[in-house]
Amino acid sequence: MTFASPMRRPHATQSEAGPSALAVLLHSSASSGSQWKSLTGWLAPSLHVMTPDLPGYGTAAGLDDGEDDVLADAGPVIALIEQAGAAAHLVGHSYGGVIALAIAMARPELVRSLTLIEPVAFYLLRNGDADDRRLLREVNSIEARIRAAMDLGAPEIGMARFIDFWNGEGSWARLEPARQIHLCRQIHRVAANFAAVAQEPCTLTPIRAIRRPTLIIRGEQSPGCTRRIAGMLEAAIPSARLAEIPNAGHMAPLTHPHYVDPLVADHIFAARQRHMADLQRVGAANFRY
């Protein structure tokens, strides 16, 4: 594990990245693709960047009833990459990280590199030790509060617990009323995201088969559940690298972009350069006079 430090903008010319080089950035629950404005600024000069809204967020339509699972939520992202016609440098934060991880396992040919920023892969805690199960109970209590609030017709109670868990106590109270209203309207999708993760059958076994350059990022002050999951993923994915953002929490892409953005950009450009070098070696080996 390494502690991140602010980095200068990496240099990558368009010829290095290639006109078809694609980066797809997947946002967290209760957010939208607009959360990636800062990172897009780092990547866009050399990459084609897509920041889709996940199902039910932003301008994206929700899924039909009964379709709330991780791969169903990943479906539109997979279609987007297929339509682009190029494997993607895939970046996912929180629930977006769960989707990115699912795509890397189910459709590895669509992934050039992988960046996971505190993916909420809570299902990995199920078969862990007593501490892991304690962390999972803590997560389950948040989902229970959200569903109880929905039953009461008081979404603000559930969303307050959700926001304070990820951002620190008192975060909900400091939000502008308009922002609180907007978040309350998303409570059903947030609950659906929790349900999708809870029913995900995945274990560490298929994760160990991932063979893509992988960067895992976590905040130094993030909740124990996502810090633990990040460590599990680092141990499971061959050659994965774990970076920790000092004094940051779960929302580091928004609160600490000066750390996160250059880390992600450097990882993507390094993976691109390795890929180009591999292609050159394969071409040289296959060359015949």
N, C-alpha and C positions, 0 to 999 in steps of 0.2 A: 504494500500500500504506500502511496506517496501523497504528501500534502501538496495541494495545488498552490501555485504562486502566479501572480499576474504575468501574462505572456504578451509579447508583441505579436502583431498580426502576421501570420505566416504568409510567405510569398508563393503564389502559384499562378503561373500564366495560363491563359486559356488553352494553349497547346498542350500543357501538362495535364490539365483536367479533361480536355477533350470536349467537343460540343455536346456529346450525349451524356456527360457525367451528371448524375442525378442525386439530389439529397431530398429525402422525405422526412419531415419533422412532425411528430405526433404529440399532441398536447395532453395535459392532465384532465381529470374529471373536473366538471364545473368551469371549464375554460373553453378556449377555441383556438384555431390556428393563429389568431392574432397575437398569441403570447410569444411568438417566435420572431417578432420584428427585429430585435437586437441581433439574434444569431443569424437571421437572414442577411443582415448587413455585412456580416463577416464572410458569408459563403457565396452570396449572389454574384460577386464579380467573376468567379471562376466555376460556378456550378449552377445548374438549373435547379432551383429550390422550390419545392411544393410544401405547403402547410395546410393540409386538408382539415376541415372540421370533422371530428369523429361523429358517428351517428347520434342524432339528437341534440347536438351542440351547434352553436353558431347558425349557419344557414343550412346545415345538413339535416335531412329528414331522419326521423327515428326509425327503428326497426319495428316490424310487426310483432304483436304479442307472441310470446313463446320463442322468440329468436334472440333473446338476450344471453349470449355467451361470447367468449373471447373471440373465437374464430368468426362468428357472425359479424362482430364489430370490426374484425380485420378484413372482411370481405371487400368493402369499398376501397380500402387502401391497396389490397392486392390487385384489384381491377385497375386502379390508377397507375400502379407501377407497370402492369402488363401493357396498358395502353401507351405508356411512355416508351416502351420498347427497350429499356435498359435497366440493369440491376441497380438498386438504389443504395446509397449510403443512408442507413435508416437510423433515425434518432427518436427516442421515445422517453417522455417524462411521466412518471407516476403511472396512471392507467394507460397512457400512451406507450410507456415502457413495456407493460404487459403485452400489448398488441404487437409491438416490435419484436419482442421475444417469441411470441407465437408464430409470427411470419418467418422468423429465422429458423424455427424448427420445422414448420410445415412446408415452406417454400424457399429453401436455402438458395436456389438459383436466382431468386429475385433480390438477394441481399449482397452488396459489395462489402460493406462494413457495418458494424453495429455499435451504437452508443446508447447505453441504458442509464438514465438519470433517476435513481431511486424508484425502480419499477415496483409496483405494489403487488408483487407475486406472493400474496399471503398464503397461497396453497402450499408453498414450500415449507411452511412452518408446521404443517399438520403432522408430519412424521419425524419431527425433531425431538429435542430433549425437553425437560420440564420447563426450561426458560423459554424455549420456542413456543410451547403450548400456552404459556402465560401471555406472551406477546400476542398470540392469536386470539386469546380471550379478550384482550384489550381492544383489538380491532373489531371483533364481533360485537362488543358492547356499543361501538359507534354505529354500526349498521342497525343494531336493535333500537338505538335512540332515534335514528332517522325514520325507521318504519313506524315506531310508536308515534312520532310527531305527525307523520302522514295520516295515520289512523285518527288522530285527534283533530286533524285539519289545522295544525299549527306548524307549518314547515319551518318557521323561524327557529323553533326549539332544536330541531334536528340539524339544520344548517349551521347554527351557532356552535354546536358540539363538533361538527365536521371541520369548520373553519378554524376553531381554536385548537383542535388537535394537531392540525398540520402547520399552523402559523403561530401558535403560542396563545396562552390565555389572554383574553381581552381583545383579540384581533377582530372578532365579529362586532363588538361594541364600537370599535373605532371606524368601521366602514360607514360610508355615506348611506343614508336610507335608500337611495335609488339602487345602489349596488346590492344591498341586502335583498331588496325586492327581486332583482334580477336573479340572484343566487337561489332564492326560494322557489322560483319558477323552474329551476333545474333539479329539484330534489328527487323527482322520479327517475331521471337519468342517472343521478349519483347512486341511488339505491340499486338501479339495474346494473351498474358497474360493479358494485359490491357483490351482487348475486352472481354475476358472470365469473368473477374471480373465485368465489366460494365454491362453485360447482366445477371449476376447472380440474380435470383429473391428472394433470401433468405432474411428474416427479423430476428429480434431478437427472434421471437416466437419459432422456432425450436431450436435455440441456448440455450434457457432457459431449454430445455428438456435434455441437456447433463448431464449425471450422472457419469462422470469419473473424477478422481483426475486431476485437471487442474492447471498448472502453466503458467502465462502470464508474459512475459518479455518485457520491453521497455527501450530505452535509455533516459537518462536525457536530452540530446540535440538533440533528433530525431525530424523530422518534425512533425508539429502539427497534421496532419492527422492520422498518425499511433499511436501517443500518445493518441489521442482521442479514436481511435478504441480499443486500449488496455484497456482503462478505461471502455468503453461500455461493452466489453466482461467480464471484472471482475464483473461488476454489474449484468450481465445477467446469467452467468454460476454459478450454486449453488456451494458454497465452493471453488470457484476459488481464487487463490492467485496471486497478482500482485507484481512483483519485478522490481525495477528500478535500472539500472546500472548507477552509477555516471560518469559524464563526457563522456558518450558514446553516439554514434549516432545509426543509423539504422543498421549498419554493425557490431554491437557489437560481434556476434559470431567470427568474424575475428579480430577485433581490441581489444577486451577485453575478450579473452577466459578465462583468469584467474578469471574472475567473472562469466561468463556465464556457463562454463563447470561444475564447482562444483555445481552450482545452479540446473542445469538440472539433473546431476547425483544424487544429494541428493533427488530430487523430484521423480525420477524414482525408486530408491531403497526404499524410504519410501512407495511409492504406492505398490511396490512388497511385502513388509513386511505386509502391511495392507491386501493385497489380500490373502497371505498365512494364516494370522490370521483368516480371514473370512472363509476360507476353513476348517480350524481346528474347528472353532465353529460350522459350518454346520455339519461336520462329527460327532462331539460330540453329537449334538442334534438328529441326525438320528441313533445313535448307540443304538442297542437293545441287552439286555442280553438274 
